[in-house]
Amino acid sequence: MLACSKVFSQRDSDGVVELLQQRLPLELLKQVQQAVDACPTQVFVVEEEDDHSQLILKTNDEDL
């Protein structure tokens, strides 16, 4: 969450990290990838779009 606070937030009640938005500008790719890589539960996945104009983040539901 700290690596990219524009994209991730943390609930006060239980500390779970949530996505603030799924579709992001590519300018945030480096920050988002660092945050995803640093996630201890590896619950987030970065997906590449065919048109390469935006970044899409999804949760890995298998790990939830």
All heavy atoms as TSV, in Angstrom:
chain	resi	resn	atom	element	x	y	z
A	1	MET	N	N	0.825	-1.180	0.000
A	1	MET	CA	C	0.000	0.000	0.000
A	1	MET	C	C	0.871	1.247	0.000
A	1	MET	O	O	0.588	2.190	-0.701
A	1	MET	CB	C	-0.927	-0.011	1.216
A	1	MET	CG	C	-1.980	1.029	1.091
A	1	MET	SD	S	-2.401	2.188	2.367
A	1	MET	CE	C	-1.115	2.451	3.440
A	2	LEU	N	N	1.926	1.223	0.759
A	2	LEU	CA	C	2.787	2.397	0.835
A	2	LEU	C	C	3.531	2.674	-0.468
A	2	LEU	O	O	3.860	3.811	-0.755
A	2	LEU	CB	C	3.786	2.225	1.985
A	2	LEU	CG	C	3.179	2.127	3.376
A	2	LEU	CD1	C	4.262	1.834	4.416
A	2	LEU	CD2	C	2.418	3.373	3.738
A	3	ALA	N	N	3.768	1.643	-1.250
A	3	ALA	CA	C	4.494	1.811	-2.506
A	3	ALA	C	C	3.680	2.559	-3.552
A	3	ALA	O	O	4.242	3.174	-4.452
A	3	ALA	CB	C	4.916	0.453	-3.055
A	4	CYS	N	N	2.358	2.522	-3.438
A	4	CYS	CA	C	1.503	3.186	-4.438
A	4	CYS	C	C	0.151	3.516	-3.823
A	4	CYS	O	O	-0.855	2.860	-4.096
A	4	CYS	CB	C	1.349	2.296	-5.660
A	4	CYS	SG	S	0.740	3.196	-7.090
A	5	SER	N	N	0.107	4.549	-3.013
A	5	SER	CA	C	-1.117	4.909	-2.288
A	5	SER	C	C	-2.216	5.470	-3.192
A	5	SER	O	O	-3.358	5.604	-2.770
A	5	SER	CB	C	-0.808	5.897	-1.173
A	5	SER	OG	O	-0.246	7.079	-1.698
A	6	LYS	N	N	-1.909	5.778	-4.448
A	6	LYS	CA	C	-2.932	6.217	-5.393
A	6	LYS	C	C	-3.802	5.040	-5.843
A	6	LYS	O	O	-4.896	5.230	-6.327
A	6	LYS	CB	C	-2.288	6.838	-6.641
A	6	LYS	CG	C	-1.578	8.136	-6.396
A	6	LYS	CD	C	-0.957	8.632	-7.676
A	6	LYS	CE	C	-0.175	9.908	-7.406
A	6	LYS	NZ	N	0.502	10.388	-8.611
A	7	VAL	N	N	-3.282	3.836	-5.668
A	7	VAL	CA	C	-3.942	2.644	-6.180
A	7	VAL	C	C	-4.448	1.737	-5.063
A	7	VAL	O	O	-5.473	1.096	-5.196
A	7	VAL	CB	C	-2.979	1.857	-7.095
A	7	VAL	CG1	C	-3.617	0.578	-7.599
A	7	VAL	CG2	C	-2.527	2.725	-8.256
A	8	PHE	N	N	-3.713	1.688	-3.955
A	8	PHE	CA	C	-4.035	0.776	-2.865
A	8	PHE	C	C	-4.395	1.535	-1.590
A	8	PHE	O	O	-3.835	2.589	-1.314
A	8	PHE	CB	C	-2.837	-0.133	-2.561
A	8	PHE	CG	C	-2.374	-0.940	-3.727
A	8	PHE	CD1	C	-1.284	-0.540	-4.467
A	8	PHE	CD2	C	-3.027	-2.105	-4.093
A	8	PHE	CE1	C	-0.837	-1.280	-5.545
A	8	PHE	CE2	C	-2.597	-2.857	-5.172
A	8	PHE	CZ	C	-1.499	-2.441	-5.902
A	9	SER	N	N	-5.284	0.948	-0.813
A	9	SER	CA	C	-5.664	1.488	0.483
A	9	SER	C	C	-5.696	0.327	1.470
A	9	SER	O	O	-5.797	-0.827	1.078
A	9	SER	CB	C	-7.047	2.140	0.396
A	9	SER	OG	O	-7.431	2.634	1.651
A	10	GLN	N	N	-5.629	0.649	2.745
A	10	GLN	CA	C	-5.665	-0.388	3.763
A	10	GLN	C	C	-6.801	-0.109	4.735
A	10	GLN	O	O	-6.907	0.983	5.277
A	10	GLN	CB	C	-4.335	-0.439	4.517
A	10	GLN	CG	C	-4.193	-1.643	5.403
A	10	GLN	CD	C	-2.776	-1.797	5.917
A	10	GLN	OE1	O	-2.008	-0.831	5.955
A	10	GLN	NE2	N	-2.421	-2.992	6.305
A	11	ARG	N	N	-7.661	-1.113	4.927
A	11	ARG	CA	C	-8.789	-0.953	5.842
A	11	ARG	C	C	-8.276	-0.875	7.273
A	11	ARG	O	O	-7.418	-1.665	7.686
A	11	ARG	CB	C	-9.760	-2.131	5.731
A	11	ARG	CG	C	-10.497	-2.169	4.433
A	11	ARG	CD	C	-11.630	-3.161	4.419
A	11	ARG	NE	N	-11.247	-4.502	4.816
A	11	ARG	CZ	C	-11.642	-5.607	4.197
A	11	ARG	NH1	N	-12.429	-5.543	3.149
A	11	ARG	NH2	N	-11.269	-6.787	4.636
A	12	ASP	N	N	-8.819	0.075	8.030
A	12	ASP	CA	C	-8.444	0.222	9.438
A	12	ASP	C	C	-8.933	-0.946	10.289
A	12	ASP	O	O	-8.270	-1.353	11.231
A	12	ASP	CB	C	-9.003	1.530	10.011
A	12	ASP	CG	C	-8.324	2.757	9.424
A	12	ASP	OD1	O	-7.140	2.650	9.020
A	12	ASP	OD2	O	-8.971	3.811	9.365
A	13	SER	N	N	-10.079	-1.496	9.926
A	13	SER	CA	C	-10.702	-2.533	10.760
A	13	SER	C	C	-9.904	-3.822	10.822
A	13	SER	O	O	-9.825	-4.453	11.872
A	13	SER	CB	C	-12.120	-2.831	10.254
A	13	SER	OG	O	-12.072	-3.311	8.920
A	14	ASP	N	N	-9.303	-4.235	9.691
A	14	ASP	CA	C	-8.595	-5.517	9.692
A	14	ASP	C	C	-7.260	-5.498	8.954
A	14	ASP	O	O	-6.585	-6.513	8.858
A	14	ASP	CB	C	-9.494	-6.613	9.121
A	14	ASP	CG	C	-9.954	-6.327	7.704
A	14	ASP	OD1	O	-9.472	-5.354	7.085
A	14	ASP	OD2	O	-10.815	-7.079	7.215
A	15	GLY	N	N	-6.865	-4.347	8.412
A	15	GLY	CA	C	-5.566	-4.229	7.763
A	15	GLY	C	C	-5.497	-4.778	6.349
A	15	GLY	O	O	-4.430	-4.797	5.746
A	16	VAL	N	N	-6.621	-5.223	5.805
A	16	VAL	CA	C	-6.639	-5.771	4.453
A	16	VAL	C	C	-6.408	-4.654	3.442
A	16	VAL	O	O	-7.000	-3.583	3.538
A	16	VAL	CB	C	-7.984	-6.486	4.173
A	16	VAL	CG1	C	-8.109	-6.874	2.703
A	16	VAL	CG2	C	-8.114	-7.711	5.052
A	17	VAL	N	N	-5.538	-4.909	2.467
A	17	VAL	CA	C	-5.248	-3.937	1.418
A	17	VAL	C	C	-6.277	-4.110	0.306
A	17	VAL	O	O	-6.589	-5.222	-0.113
A	17	VAL	CB	C	-3.821	-4.123	0.875
A	17	VAL	CG1	C	-3.558	-3.191	-0.302
A	17	VAL	CG2	C	-2.806	-3.872	1.985
A	18	GLU	N	N	-6.811	-2.978	-0.166
A	18	GLU	CA	C	-7.836	-2.983	-1.208
A	18	GLU	C	C	-7.395	-2.123	-2.386
A	18	GLU	O	O	-6.583	-1.207	-2.225
A	18	GLU	CB	C	-9.144	-2.406	-0.669
A	18	GLU	CG	C	-9.714	-3.150	0.499
A	18	GLU	CD	C	-10.968	-2.484	1.030
A	18	GLU	OE1	O	-10.900	-1.287	1.392
A	18	GLU	OE2	O	-11.993	-3.163	1.074
A	19	LEU	N	N	-7.958	-2.418	-3.553
A	19	LEU	CA	C	-7.727	-1.599	-4.734
A	19	LEU	C	C	-8.645	-0.394	-4.709
A	19	LEU	O	O	-9.837	-0.526	-4.468
A	19	LEU	CB	C	-8.029	-2.390	-6.003
A	19	LEU	CG	C	-7.086	-3.512	-6.369
A	19	LEU	CD1	C	-7.620	-4.256	-7.579
A	19	LEU	CD2	C	-5.710	-2.976	-6.642
A	20	LEU	N	N	-8.106	0.787	-4.954
A	20	LEU	CA	C	-8.927	1.990	-5.075
A	20	LEU	C	C	-9.480	2.105	-6.488
A	20	LEU	O	O	-10.535	2.683	-6.700
A	20	LEU	CB	C	-8.092	3.223	-4.741
A	20	LEU	CG	C	-7.568	3.290	-3.307
A	20	LEU	CD1	C	-6.649	4.488	-3.143
A	20	LEU	CD2	C	-8.726	3.348	-2.325
A	21	GLN	N	N	-8.735	1.580	-7.457
A	21	GLN	CA	C	-9.170	1.585	-8.849
A	21	GLN	C	C	-8.483	0.432	-9.573
A	21	GLN	O	O	-7.366	0.063	-9.232
A	21	GLN	CB	C	-8.841	2.915	-9.518
A	21	GLN	CG	C	-7.395	3.340	-9.365
A	21	GLN	CD	C	-7.143	4.720	-9.905
A	21	GLN	OE1	O	-7.770	5.147	-10.864
A	21	GLN	NE2	N	-6.227	5.434	-9.300
A	22	GLN	N	N	-9.158	-0.145	-10.546
A	22	GLN	CA	C	-8.589	-1.269	-11.277
A	22	GLN	C	C	-7.895	-0.841	-12.559
A	22	GLN	O	O	-6.887	-1.414	-12.934
A	22	GLN	CB	C	-9.677	-2.285	-11.634
A	22	GLN	CG	C	-10.014	-3.223	-10.510
A	22	GLN	CD	C	-10.924	-4.326	-10.991
A	22	GLN	OE1	O	-12.012	-4.068	-11.454
A	22	GLN	NE2	N	-10.460	-5.540	-10.882
A	23	ARG	N	N	-8.446	0.127	-13.235
A	23	ARG	CA	C	-7.870	0.573	-14.509
A	23	ARG	C	C	-7.020	1.815	-14.256
A	23	ARG	O	O	-7.502	2.804	-13.749
A	23	ARG	CB	C	-8.969	0.842	-15.524
A	23	ARG	CG	C	-9.720	-0.420	-15.865
A	23	ARG	CD	C	-10.757	-0.190	-16.943
A	23	ARG	NE	N	-11.460	-1.429	-17.226
A	23	ARG	CZ	C	-11.054	-2.339	-18.108
A	23	ARG	NH1	N	-9.946	-2.134	-18.793
A	23	ARG	NH2	N	-11.744	-3.434	-18.313
A	24	LEU	N	N	-5.771	1.704	-14.637
A	24	LEU	CA	C	-4.797	2.740	-14.292
A	24	LEU	C	C	-4.017	3.188	-15.519
A	24	LEU	O	O	-3.823	2.417	-16.446
A	24	LEU	CB	C	-3.801	2.180	-13.277
A	24	LEU	CG	C	-4.416	1.500	-12.063
A	24	LEU	CD1	C	-3.406	0.631	-11.393
A	24	LEU	CD2	C	-4.956	2.539	-11.138
A	25	PRO	N	N	-3.502	4.419	-15.488
A	25	PRO	CA	C	-2.631	4.859	-16.574
A	25	PRO	C	C	-1.299	4.105	-16.510
A	25	PRO	O	O	-0.831	3.726	-15.436
A	25	PRO	CB	C	-2.444	6.352	-16.314
A	25	PRO	CG	C	-2.786	6.557	-14.886
A	25	PRO	CD	C	-3.730	5.473	-14.497
A	26	LEU	N	N	-0.707	3.883	-17.659
A	26	LEU	CA	C	0.557	3.147	-17.717
A	26	LEU	C	C	1.697	3.837	-16.967
A	26	LEU	O	O	2.668	3.194	-16.592
A	26	LEU	CB	C	0.965	2.912	-19.174
A	26	LEU	CG	C	0.129	1.858	-19.898
A	26	LEU	CD1	C	0.533	1.781	-21.371
A	26	LEU	CD2	C	0.261	0.515	-19.243
A	27	GLU	N	N	1.552	5.129	-16.711
A	27	GLU	CA	C	2.600	5.857	-15.985
A	27	GLU	C	C	2.814	5.287	-14.582
A	27	GLU	O	O	3.873	5.464	-13.990
A	27	GLU	CB	C	2.252	7.348	-15.865
A	27	GLU	CG	C	2.175	8.084	-17.174
A	27	GLU	CD	C	0.832	7.902	-17.878
A	27	GLU	OE1	O	-0.218	7.949	-17.217
A	27	GLU	OE2	O	0.849	7.685	-19.098
A	28	LEU	N	N	1.802	4.623	-14.053
A	28	LEU	CA	C	1.907	4.054	-12.704
A	28	LEU	C	C	2.437	2.623	-12.698
A	28	LEU	O	O	2.588	2.021	-11.635
A	28	LEU	CB	C	0.537	4.081	-12.016
A	28	LEU	CG	C	-0.033	5.451	-11.696
A	28	LEU	CD1	C	-1.434	5.311	-11.111
A	28	LEU	CD2	C	0.860	6.187	-10.723
A	29	LEU	N	N	2.751	2.080	-13.866
A	29	LEU	CA	C	3.144	0.675	-13.961
A	29	LEU	C	C	4.308	0.315	-13.043
A	29	LEU	O	O	4.244	-0.671	-12.315
A	29	LEU	CB	C	3.482	0.308	-15.405
A	29	LEU	CG	C	3.973	-1.122	-15.612
A	29	LEU	CD1	C	2.928	-2.131	-15.164
A	29	LEU	CD2	C	4.366	-1.352	-17.055
A	30	LYS	N	N	5.358	1.099	-13.038
A	30	LYS	CA	C	6.528	0.767	-12.229
A	30	LYS	C	C	6.170	0.742	-10.738
A	30	LYS	O	O	6.532	-0.196	-10.023
A	30	LYS	CB	C	7.656	1.755	-12.495
A	30	LYS	CG	C	8.939	1.400	-11.799
A	30	LYS	CD	C	10.060	2.338	-12.186
A	30	LYS	CE	C	11.334	1.953	-11.469
A	30	LYS	NZ	N	12.454	2.797	-11.874
A	31	GLN	N	N	5.458	1.751	-10.262
A	31	GLN	CA	C	5.073	1.808	-8.850
A	31	GLN	C	C	4.140	0.655	-8.486
A	31	GLN	O	O	4.286	0.030	-7.442
A	31	GLN	CB	C	4.366	3.123	-8.537
A	31	GLN	CG	C	5.274	4.318	-8.458
A	31	GLN	CD	C	4.448	5.556	-8.166
A	31	GLN	OE1	O	3.532	5.882	-8.920
A	31	GLN	NE2	N	4.759	6.226	-7.076
A	32	VAL	N	N	3.173	0.387	-9.349
A	32	VAL	CA	C	2.214	-0.680	-9.086
A	32	VAL	C	C	2.918	-2.032	-9.082
A	32	VAL	O	O	2.680	-2.870	-8.213
A	32	VAL	CB	C	1.061	-0.656	-10.114
A	32	VAL	CG1	C	0.213	-1.905	-10.026
A	32	VAL	CG2	C	0.209	0.584	-9.896
A	33	GLN	N	N	3.803	-2.260	-10.033
A	33	GLN	CA	C	4.515	-3.537	-10.095
A	33	GLN	C	C	5.364	-3.735	-8.844
A	33	GLN	O	O	5.421	-4.839	-8.304
A	33	GLN	CB	C	5.381	-3.621	-11.352
A	33	GLN	CG	C	5.942	-5.005	-11.583
A	33	GLN	CD	C	4.865	-6.046	-11.823
A	33	GLN	OE1	O	4.097	-5.936	-12.764
A	33	GLN	NE2	N	4.789	-7.058	-10.972
A	34	GLN	N	N	5.996	-2.683	-8.347
A	34	GLN	CA	C	6.777	-2.779	-7.107
A	34	GLN	C	C	5.864	-3.142	-5.935
A	34	GLN	O	O	6.221	-3.973	-5.108
A	34	GLN	CB	C	7.500	-1.464	-6.820
A	34	GLN	CG	C	8.669	-1.205	-7.738
A	34	GLN	CD	C	9.281	0.162	-7.509
A	34	GLN	OE1	O	8.665	1.068	-6.944
A	34	GLN	NE2	N	10.510	0.327	-7.973
A	35	ALA	N	N	4.693	-2.521	-5.875
A	35	ALA	CA	C	3.751	-2.810	-4.793
A	35	ALA	C	C	3.255	-4.245	-4.876
A	35	ALA	O	O	3.171	-4.943	-3.860
A	35	ALA	CB	C	2.573	-1.833	-4.845
A	36	VAL	N	N	2.918	-4.698	-6.075
A	36	VAL	CA	C	2.441	-6.068	-6.268
A	36	VAL	C	C	3.536	-7.060	-5.894
A	36	VAL	O	O	3.290	-8.054	-5.201
A	36	VAL	CB	C	1.965	-6.278	-7.721
A	36	VAL	CG1	C	1.741	-7.755	-8.034
A	36	VAL	CG2	C	0.691	-5.485	-7.971
A	37	ASP	N	N	4.763	-6.802	-6.319
A	37	ASP	CA	C	5.881	-7.692	-6.008
A	37	ASP	C	C	6.172	-7.750	-4.511
A	37	ASP	O	O	6.585	-8.782	-3.992
A	37	ASP	CB	C	7.142	-7.259	-6.753
A	37	ASP	CG	C	7.036	-7.478	-8.253
A	37	ASP	OD1	O	6.126	-8.228	-8.702
A	37	ASP	OD2	O	7.853	-6.893	-8.985
A	38	ALA	N	N	5.931	-6.637	-3.810
A	38	ALA	CA	C	6.233	-6.564	-2.378
A	38	ALA	C	C	5.105	-7.121	-1.505
A	38	ALA	O	O	5.305	-7.328	-0.304
A	38	ALA	CB	C	6.515	-5.121	-1.978
A	39	CYS	N	N	3.961	-7.394	-2.078
A	39	CYS	CA	C	2.815	-7.882	-1.308
A	39	CYS	C	C	3.139	-9.253	-0.720
A	39	CYS	O	O	3.418	-10.197	-1.456
A	39	CYS	CB	C	1.579	-7.964	-2.200
A	39	CYS	SG	S	0.127	-8.603	-1.342
A	40	PRO	N	N	3.110	-9.391	0.607
A	40	PRO	CA	C	3.478	-10.670	1.220
A	40	PRO	C	C	2.507	-11.801	0.889
A	40	PRO	O	O	2.903	-12.962	0.884
A	40	PRO	CB	C	3.481	-10.374	2.722
A	40	PRO	CG	C	2.702	-9.132	2.884
A	40	PRO	CD	C	2.787	-8.376	1.592
A	41	THR	N	N	1.274	-11.482	0.579
A	41	THR	CA	C	0.302	-12.533	0.255
A	41	THR	C	C	0.189	-12.791	-1.237
A	41	THR	O	O	-0.485	-13.744	-1.643
A	41	THR	CB	C	-1.095	-12.174	0.804
A	41	THR	OG1	O	-1.516	-10.947	0.208
A	41	THR	CG2	C	-1.077	-12.064	2.316
A	42	GLN	N	N	0.816	-11.948	-2.066
A	42	GLN	CA	C	0.782	-12.082	-3.521
A	42	GLN	C	C	-0.650	-12.209	-4.042
A	42	GLN	O	O	-0.944	-13.008	-4.922
A	42	GLN	CB	C	1.627	-13.282	-3.974
A	42	GLN	CG	C	3.097	-13.123	-3.685
A	42	GLN	CD	C	3.724	-11.976	-4.456
A	42	GLN	OE1	O	3.801	-12.037	-5.663
A	42	GLN	NE2	N	4.150	-10.938	-3.776
A	43	VAL	N	N	-1.546	-11.401	-3.495
A	43	VAL	CA	C	-2.954	-11.480	-3.850
A	43	VAL	C	C	-3.313	-10.631	-5.078
A	43	VAL	O	O	-4.362	-10.814	-5.663
A	43	VAL	CB	C	-3.829	-11.108	-2.634
A	43	VAL	CG1	C	-3.768	-9.629	-2.349
A	43	VAL	CG2	C	-5.246	-11.576	-2.802
A	44	PHE	N	N	-2.434	-9.747	-5.517
A	44	PHE	CA	C	-2.708	-8.888	-6.665
A	44	PHE	C	C	-1.951	-9.370	-7.893
A	44	PHE	O	O	-0.850	-9.898	-7.785
A	44	PHE	CB	C	-2.334	-7.433	-6.362
A	44	PHE	CG	C	-3.154	-6.839	-5.255
A	44	PHE	CD1	C	-2.613	-6.650	-4.002
A	44	PHE	CD2	C	-4.481	-6.501	-5.467
A	44	PHE	CE1	C	-3.370	-6.115	-2.972
A	44	PHE	CE2	C	-5.247	-5.974	-4.435
A	44	PHE	CZ	C	-4.687	-5.781	-3.193
A	45	VAL	N	N	-2.561	-9.163	-9.066
A	45	VAL	CA	C	-1.981	-9.579	-10.340
A	45	VAL	C	C	-2.066	-8.405	-11.302
A	45	VAL	O	O	-3.102	-7.746	-11.394
A	45	VAL	CB	C	-2.769	-10.777	-10.932
A	45	VAL	CG1	C	-2.225	-11.170	-12.282
A	45	VAL	CG2	C	-2.763	-11.947	-9.967
A	46	VAL	N	N	-0.995	-8.130	-12.017
A	46	VAL	CA	C	-0.988	-7.104	-13.057
A	46	VAL	C	C	-1.253	-7.805	-14.379
A	46	VAL	O	O	-0.559	-8.748	-14.738
A	46	VAL	CB	C	0.370	-6.364	-13.115
A	46	VAL	CG1	C	0.392	-5.364	-14.265
A	46	VAL	CG2	C	0.664	-5.682	-11.800
A	47	GLU	N	N	-2.272	-7.349	-15.105
A	47	GLU	CA	C	-2.598	-7.920	-16.409
A	47	GLU	C	C	-2.333	-6.894	-17.491
A	47	GLU	O	O	-2.647	-5.722	-17.331
A	47	GLU	CB	C	-4.064	-8.347	-16.472
A	47	GLU	CG	C	-4.353	-9.593	-15.704
A	47	GLU	CD	C	-5.721	-10.159	-16.021
A	47	GLU	OE1	O	-6.477	-9.546	-16.801
A	47	GLU	OE2	O	-6.030	-11.221	-15.465
A	48	GLU	N	N	-1.791	-7.358	-18.587
A	48	GLU	CA	C	-1.504	-6.488	-19.718
A	48	GLU	C	C	-2.700	-6.486	-20.666
A	48	GLU	O	O	-3.242	-7.537	-20.980
A	48	GLU	CB	C	-0.278	-7.028	-20.448
A	48	GLU	CG	C	0.624	-5.965	-20.980
A	48	GLU	CD	C	1.884	-6.576	-21.548
A	48	GLU	OE1	O	2.764	-6.940	-20.765
A	48	GLU	OE2	O	1.949	-6.674	-22.786
A	49	GLU	N	N	-3.091	-5.335	-21.103
A	49	GLU	CA	C	-4.178	-5.207	-22.070
A	49	GLU	C	C	-3.621	-5.366	-23.484
A	49	GLU	O	O	-2.466	-5.037	-23.751
A	49	GLU	CB	C	-4.833	-3.828	-21.957
A	49	GLU	CG	C	-5.817	-3.717	-20.830
A	49	GLU	CD	C	-7.062	-4.537	-21.067
A	49	GLU	OE1	O	-7.948	-4.125	-21.831
A	49	GLU	OE2	O	-7.137	-5.630	-20.486
A	50	ASP	N	N	-4.443	-5.840	-24.395
A	50	ASP	CA	C	-4.011	-6.017	-25.783
A	50	ASP	C	C	-3.591	-4.711	-26.440
A	50	ASP	O	O	-2.656	-4.679	-27.222
A	50	ASP	CB	C	-5.130	-6.659	-26.611
A	50	ASP	CG	C	-5.365	-8.104	-26.216
A	50	ASP	OD1	O	-4.442	-8.739	-25.670
A	50	ASP	OD2	O	-6.488	-8.590	-26.443
A	51	ASP	N	N	-4.291	-3.627	-26.104
A	51	ASP	CA	C	-3.959	-2.355	-26.744
A	51	ASP	C	C	-2.835	-1.601	-26.024
A	51	ASP	O	O	-2.385	-0.578	-26.493
A	51	ASP	CB	C	-5.194	-1.467	-26.891
A	51	ASP	CG	C	-5.760	-1.000	-25.559
A	51	ASP	OD1	O	-5.161	-1.271	-24.494
A	51	ASP	OD2	O	-6.808	-0.344	-25.583
A	52	HIS	N	N	-2.379	-2.089	-24.887
A	52	HIS	CA	C	-1.258	-1.514	-24.133
A	52	HIS	C	C	-1.463	-0.053	-23.744
A	52	HIS	O	O	-0.498	0.668	-23.519
A	52	HIS	CB	C	0.052	-1.655	-24.898
A	52	HIS	CG	C	0.396	-3.076	-25.205
A	52	HIS	ND1	N	0.820	-3.948	-24.259
A	52	HIS	CD2	C	0.334	-3.774	-26.361
A	52	HIS	CE1	C	1.030	-5.131	-24.808
A	52	HIS	NE2	N	0.735	-5.055	-26.088
A	53	SER	N	N	-2.706	0.399	-23.695
A	53	SER	CA	C	-2.953	1.792	-23.349
A	53	SER	C	C	-3.259	1.988	-21.870
A	53	SER	O	O	-3.273	3.101	-21.391
A	53	SER	CB	C	-4.105	2.358	-24.185
A	53	SER	OG	O	-5.303	1.680	-23.861
A	54	GLN	N	N	-3.539	0.890	-21.162
A	54	GLN	CA	C	-3.813	1.016	-19.742
A	54	GLN	C	C	-3.393	-0.245	-19.008
A	54	GLN	O	O	-3.130	-1.275	-19.599
A	54	GLN	CB	C	-5.281	1.321	-19.488
A	54	GLN	CG	C	-6.238	0.244	-19.917
A	54	GLN	CD	C	-7.680	0.644	-19.669
A	54	GLN	OE1	O	-7.954	1.504	-18.852
A	54	GLN	NE2	N	-8.593	0.021	-20.356
A	55	LEU	N	N	-3.348	-0.130	-17.723
A	55	LEU	CA	C	-2.957	-1.205	-16.832
A	55	LEU	C	C	-4.196	-1.655	-16.077
A	55	LEU	O	O	-4.998	-0.842	-15.649
A	55	LEU	CB	C	-1.912	-0.646	-15.856
A	55	LEU	CG	C	-1.454	-1.466	-14.697
A	55	LEU	CD1	C	-0.679	-2.673	-15.193
A	55	LEU	CD2	C	-0.575	-0.625	-13.803
A	56	ILE	N	N	-4.375	-2.967	-15.923
A	56	ILE	CA	C	-5.513	-3.499	-15.178
A	56	ILE	C	C	-4.998	-4.356	-14.038
A	56	ILE	O	O	-4.142	-5.216	-14.231
A	56	ILE	CB	C	-6.442	-4.337	-16.078
A	56	ILE	CG1	C	-7.054	-3.453	-17.155
A	56	ILE	CG2	C	-7.524	-5.010	-15.251
A	56	ILE	CD1	C	-7.957	-4.177	-18.093
A	57	LEU	N	N	-5.497	-4.094	-12.840
A	57	LEU	CA	C	-5.136	-4.874	-11.662
A	57	LEU	C	C	-6.305	-5.735	-11.246
A	57	LEU	O	O	-7.445	-5.292	-11.261
A	57	LEU	CB	C	-4.792	-3.954	-10.493
A	57	LEU	CG	C	-3.437	-3.319	-10.504
A	57	LEU	CD1	C	-3.298	-2.406	-9.299
A	57	LEU	CD2	C	-2.358	-4.343	-10.476
A	58	LYS	N	N	-6.019	-6.949	-10.859
A	58	LYS	CA	C	-7.047	-7.847	-10.361
A	58	LYS	C	C	-6.506	-8.553	-9.133
A	58	LYS	O	O	-5.302	-8.686	-8.967
A	58	LYS	CB	C	-7.407	-8.891	-11.418
A	58	LYS	CG	C	-8.075	-8.305	-12.632
A	58	LYS	CD	C	-8.510	-9.385	-13.573
A	58	LYS	CE	C	-9.227	-8.751	-14.761
A	58	LYS	NZ	N	-9.767	-9.770	-15.657
A	59	THR	N	N	-7.428	-8.993	-8.294
A	59	THR	CA	C	-7.007	-9.813	-7.167
A	59	THR	C	C	-6.961	-11.253	-7.621
A	59	THR	O	O	-7.721	-11.685	-8.473
A	59	THR	CB	C	-7.976	-9.685	-5.982
A	59	THR	OG1	O	-9.273	-10.045	-6.415
A	59	THR	CG2	C	-7.971	-8.290	-5.415
A	60	ASN	N	N	-6.047	-11.986	-7.064
A	60	ASN	CA	C	-5.937	-13.401	-7.322
A	60	ASN	C	C	-6.872	-14.098	-6.355
A	60	ASN	O	O	-6.495	-14.398	-5.229
A	60	ASN	CB	C	-4.492	-13.860	-7.142
A	60	ASN	CG	C	-4.303	-15.317	-7.435
A	60	ASN	OD1	O	-5.259	-16.049	-7.655
A	60	ASN	ND2	N	-3.058	-15.733	-7.448
A	61	ASP	N	N	-8.103	-14.352	-6.774
A	61	ASP	CA	C	-9.146	-14.884	-5.890
A	61	ASP	C	C	-8.765	-16.204	-5.244
A	61	ASP	O	O	-9.276	-16.539	-4.182
A	61	ASP	CB	C	-10.457	-15.053	-6.650
A	61	ASP	CG	C	-11.077	-13.723	-7.018
A	61	ASP	OD1	O	-10.763	-12.728	-6.335
A	61	ASP	OD2	O	-11.854	-13.668	-7.974
A	62	GLU	N	N	-7.876	-16.951	-5.827
A	62	GLU	CA	C	-7.455	-18.220	-5.235
A	62	GLU	C	C	-6.761	-18.002	-3.905
A	62	GLU	O	O	-6.779	-18.861	-3.046
A	62	GLU	CB	C	-6.519	-18.957	-6.187
A	62	GLU	CG	C	-7.201	-19.391	-7.470
A	62	GLU	CD	C	-6.220	-19.951	-8.471
A	62	GLU	OE1	O	-5.029	-20.122	-8.124
A	62	GLU	OE2	O	-6.640	-20.223	-9.601
A	63	ASP	N	N	-6.128	-16.851	-3.734
A	63	ASP	CA	C	-5.367	-16.569	-2.527
A	63	ASP	C	C	-6.186	-15.861	-1.470
A	63	ASP	O	O	-5.707	-15.624	-0.377
A	63	ASP	CB	C	-4.130	-15.724	-2.851
A	63	ASP	CG	C	-3.124	-16.488	-3.666
A	63	ASP	OD1	O	-3.159	-17.734	-3.632
A	63	ASP	OD2	O	-2.310	-15.850	-4.353
A	64	LEU	N	N	-7.429	-15.486	-1.780
A	64	LEU	CA	C	-8.247	-14.758	-0.821
A	64	LEU	C	C	-8.865	-15.694	0.186
A	64	LEU	O	O	-9.152	-16.799	-0.049
A	64	LEU	CB	C	-9.336	-13.968	-1.547
A	64	LEU	CG	C	-8.850	-12.816	-2.394
A	64	LEU	CD1	C	-10.027	-12.158	-3.099
A	64	LEU	CD2	C	-8.094	-11.796	-1.603
